[in-house]
Amino acid sequence: MKQRDLSRLVKNTEPQASKMVQQLMAHGIHHTELLQLMGDIPRHQFVESAFSHLAYSATPLPIGKNQTISQPLTVARMTQWLLSYARLGRVLEVGTGSGYQTCILAHFFNKVHTIERQESLYLKARQRLTDMQVNNVEYLFADGQQGWPSDMPMDAVIITAMASKIPLALTSCLKEQGILIMPIDHPTPQIGCWRKEGDRWKCLGTQPAHFVPLLEGLEHA
């Protein structure tokens, strides 16, 4: 599947999806292609079946292993930041989770490198996106705080778990002018977007947010 073909493959017929898109627009999401894509992707396929009726609601939902899929607005805001500021070459995602954010990134970026430390989530997400014919993603079962194992300069890094400090391995792989999106709990829980400018970071935006914590090590299935 080529980049930007995804919306034609996963056309969504859920009526709640249209309502979700309207809510995203009301909260400042204005990127037309992103809105269309999020309306098309069958989000209910990315959550546990017991919560599928809530898949398009404005709330995080459990996906197993004490992890969650972020609410649609959070996903949309992070992606819109990337579309506004990042070169759409290679992106590193730390925390594959359900694969929902991965799926969206794969539509816009030439290559997605995604890391998940929970083996069961890693396996499910990889199979889910393979079944959806998303083929510009490279998956890794590993500790995301260690970064991508090979020397692969990234245009953007997106971290989908809360931390108190930014792991050096994740910032050193960013190209100059690369974009970092990450939740951080200091001074208050928020998610931010920063641009790498030499040894400095320029803040491009922040929003209050709550995420599961960024953990170390691996958890096998």
Buried (B, 14 or more C-beta within 10 A) or exposed (E): BEEEEBBEEBEBEBEBBEEBBEBBEEEEBEBEEBBEBBBBBBBBBBBEEEBBEBBBBEEBBEBBBEBBBBBBBBBBBBBBBBBEBBBBBBBBBBBBBBBBBBBBBBBBBEBBBBBBBBBBBBBBBBEBBEEBEBEBBEBBBBBBBBBBEEEEBBBBBBBBBBBEEBBEBBBEBBBEBBBBBBBBBEEEEBBBBBBBEEEEBEEBBBBEBBBBEBBEEEBEE
